[in-house]
Amino acid sequence: MLRIILTSKRASLLLMGVLSFYVVVSAAAPAYGMHIMEGYLPPAWAAFWWLVALPFMILGVRSLTRITKANPELKLLLALAGAFTFVLSALKLPSVTGSCSHPTGTGLGAVLFGPLAMSVLGTLVLVFQALLLAHGGLTTLGANAFSMAIAGPFAAYWIYHWTMQLTGKQKTAIFLAATLADLLTYVITSVQLALAFPAPVGGFIASFAKFAGIFAITQVPLAISEGLLTVLVWNWLQSYSPQELEILQSIKGKPQTHESI
């Protein structure tokens, strides 16, 4: 029995390594920005997305404060969720002019801590990358935060819970949450770019179709890879951090489940 458990854990770690290697290699080409680059949006649209994102950030700070004060032992898991987002979202592929494609990594944290907490973690990730890696920017931070740190995590959270209610299969729910949240992030980014730069012929619809179509070429395989990698990380957490997961489930008021696909 022990040998079977060890073999399963080794296989899980091997798969995590292979998927991580694929994501790194596929995103290794040089790019000119992460999400929407600094100064690319017109000032009015940059200000608009800042105003839209700010309330979520404020509520997210309150959510994180409540979680860490009530359960300080969850800080390490919170850091893991932030690091997972930072590493995956730093990997990028050139896509549309002024933007790029990359994994987001927000699905895991949204399932663990909720979308409001991830609005803060995701925004912090975007700030660090804008300042330290020249990916994205401060003027476009509101737009980038809304697509990756707000819309994506909210989608992941609800997709996870809806899938659990319909199927009861946790790994399926994790995969769909991470994959579809990644894809929705780029749908929102396409909307933001189309609103700011409508096509001379066809307006918003034509511009959105162009941006979304180009994003899809690189983003669909990246989203599927992110979904699989998130499932493997979840398996790892269930094996090595069951106490923290149980605390999170008690906070949510729902029993922990170990359903397989």
N, C-alpha and C positions, 0 to 999 in steps of 0.2 A: 504493500500500500504506500509506504514511504517512498519507494522507488518511483512509483507512478506519479506521486505528487511532485517530486523533484524533476522528473522528466517533463511534466506539464509546465512547471515554472520556467525551465530552461527553454522550452519551445516558445513560451510567451515572450521571454526576453529576446530570443533570436528573431522572432517576428517583429518586435518593436525596433530592433536594430536595423533590420532589412528595410522596413517602412521609413524609418528616420533617414537612412542612407539614400533611399529613393527621393524623398522630399528635398534633402540637401542638394543632391546632384541635379535634380530637375530644376531647382531654383538657383543654380550657381551662376547663371549668366548675369553680367552686369546690368543694372537697371538705373533709372534716373529718378527714382522716388518711390516711396511707399504710399499706396493710396493716392490721394490728390496732393500734388507737390506744393511747396511754399509759393504763394503769390499767384497760383494758377486760377483761382476762382475770382470773379469780380468782387469788389469790396462789399457790395450789398448782400450777395449770396453768402459770403464768408461770415458776415455779421449775423445773418438770419440763422445759419446752422449753429452758431455759437449760442444764440438765444434759445434755440430748440433743445440743445444738449445740456445746458446748465442746470435746469431743474432735476434732470435724472442724476447728474453728478452730485448735487446737494443731497438728494434722497439716498443715493448710494453711500455717501459718507456716513449718514445716520445709520444705515443698515450695517455697515462694517463696524461701526462703533459699538452697536448693540451686540453683534456676534462676538467680537473680541473681548468685550468686558464680561459677558456672561460665560464665555468658554475660551479662556486664553490659550488652552492647549491646542486650539484649532489654528493658531497663527502659522505653524509650520505647513499645514495643508493649504492654507491661504497663500503662503509664499510659493508653494509648488504650483498652484493654479496660475499665479501671476507669471512665474518663470516659464511655464508651458506656453502661455500666450506670447511672452516676449520672444522666445526662441523660434516658434513657428511663424509668427508674423514678421520676423526679421528676414525670412527667406523669401526671395522675390523673383518674379519673371517679368520681363518687359511685356506690356500689353497695349493699352491705349495711350496715345500721346498725353502726357501729363499725369499718368497713373501707371499701375502695374498690378500683377496678380501675385498672390501669395496665400498660404494657409493663414487662418486667423487664430486658432487655438482657444477661442472663447467658449466653446461648447462645454468643455469639462468644468470650468469654473462656474458657469451658469447653472449646470445641473447640481453641483455641490453646494453653492452658496446663494444661488438665486441671481436674477438678472441685474438687480440694483447694485449688488456688490461688484459684479463684473463691469458695470459702467465705470466704476472708479478704477479698478485694476486695469481695464483695457485702456482707459484714458491715460493713466500713468505710464503704461507701456508706450503709447503713442508719443507722450512728452519726451521720454528718455530717447526714443528712436529719432525724434525730430532734432533734439539737441546734440546727441552723441553720434548718431549715424547718418545725419542729414537725410533721413527718410521721412517724407511727409513735411509738415511745417506747423508753425504756430498760428498763422492766419487761417489755415485750413483745418486746424485741430478740431473745431466744432463739427465740421462736416465728416471728417474721418472718424471722430468719436461716435457720432450718431450712427454711422453705418456699421462700424466694427464692434464698438463697445456697448451700444445700446440696442439697435435693431437685431443684430446677430444673437446676442445673449437672450433677449426676450423670446426670439423664435426658438432657440435651443431649449429654453425652459418649458415652453408650452408644448413643443413637439414631443419632448421627453415624457411629460405627464399624460398627454393624449395617447401616445403609443402605449404607455404602461396601462392605462385604463382599458384600451382596446385589446391588447394582446397579452399583457402581463409579462412580456419578455424584456428583461432589462437591457441585455446587450444589444438587441435590436433597437430599443429606444435610444440608447447612447449613440449608436452609429448614426441613426437618422437625425438625432439632435445636432451632432457635430457637423455632419455633412450638409444638411439643409441650412443650418445657420451660416456656414461658410458661403454657400451659394447666395443666400439672401443678402449677405453683406455686399456682394457685388451687384446684385440687382439694385440695391439702394444707391450704391456708388454710381451706377449707370443713370439712375433717375437724377441724382445731383448734377452730374455732368450734362445731361440732356436739358435740364432746366436752365443751367447757366449758359449753355451753348446750343440753342435749338438750330436745327438745320435750315438753311435758306429755303429749301423745298421739303415740305413735309413737317417742319417744325419739330416739336418735342417728340412725337412718335417716331419719326425717321431717325432723329438723333439717338433716342433711346435704343432703337433696334440696332443701330450701328455699334454703339458702345457695348451693349449687352452681348451682341453676337461675337465681338472680338474677345471680350472677357471669357466667354464660354469655352473657347478653344483651349485655354490654359487652365481655367478654374475648375472645370468639371472633374478631370482626373485628380487635381490637387485636393478637391473637396472629398472625393471618395477615399483617397489615401489618408486624409486627416481623420475621417470617420473611423477607419480601421485602426489607426494609431491610437485614437482616443479610447476605443474599446480595450485595446491591450493595456493602456495605462490604467484604465478602470479595473481590469483584472488584477493588475499589480497592486493597486490600492486595496482591493478586497483581500489580497493575500497578506500584505504587510502593514496595513493601517486600518484594520477592522474596527478598532475602538473609536477612531475619529469618525468613521462613516456611521457608526451607531449613534454617536452624539449628534451628528447632522440630521440623521433620520428622526431622532427624538425631538429635535428642535422643530422639524417640519410636522411632527405628529403622525408619521407614517412608518410602518414596519419595514425593516431592511429585507430586500429580496435578493435571491441569487439565481434568478431564472436565467437560463441559457437561451441562445438563439434557437 
